[in-house]
């Protein structure tokens, strides 16, 4: 089994600048090559190499190894979906392998940059050293997150076990949408919403009729509705877990009691109707077991005021929520969609997430049984 092991790198300001400019060039080159590949409808590695290798090297000042990696990156992305031109973020990951990276023991790693190799001290925790670092394989992605560089190294794992996250994906359940994460992604589409409303409407009508026949229809419908919710919950939980895994992050959720608490303070019937009948409990369970299966850590946080706190200045006030789905801070004026704000607060409530801090989550989880959370 292969797993991701994040290794934090220590850099001086100059080294940081060098890595950043290398990253920019690398992704600039990838975007340029994607343009060519898409234009020519060409997703063949050898053919692309033949045509563009030298141009990549000259135009972008890339080393031979980087040119080859850029070609692989583009081919891989383009083959995933041939109908769209792949685009890469300005500071997207750089792929390293045995040819452009070498480990000096476990305390140092040497990486190729635009200006030759640099050697950087790594920070691997004792726990990681013992457990998995000796199984580091030849590939790693260099990523930049919140001002720091990490190598996400690929390691052989004897069995599926949790990976150490870099960062947290906060997930809010049920303010306006079924699930929204701290990247601002909403996990329930228009179609789900329409189907759900159709069920609600039909139920209301049938409940008014009160004949034998309508009761039977109602019962049948409730079975189908249950299946629908289950399917949707499976799709949403899968998307959340695979996103967290793909970006080497942990997942943070509110303590379940938070949803019930919040549902009782919702005043408008129409809005309460919107989600009150959704099975958030099931969705949560799905997220938890899928996360466990994929080695993704799940942190549970105190739900108090997650929808009232400003993620920028931390002002907590009921007036920060002028409407149900909208957030505007009375102190600093920060504004955003309410469920996105809540998801950001949920993510931030998981304590500092240094990759080596594996004990972080046991401390988070231990607060809920003690009753502080509710
Ligand atoms: Zn504020």
Boltz pocket constraint, residues with backbone or C-beta under 6 A from the ligand:
constraints:
  - pocket:
      binder: B
      contacts: [[A, 310], [A, 311], [A, 312], [A, 313], [A, 314], [A, 315], [A, 329], [A, 330], [A, 331], [A, 332], [A, 333], [A, 334]]
      max_distance: 6.0
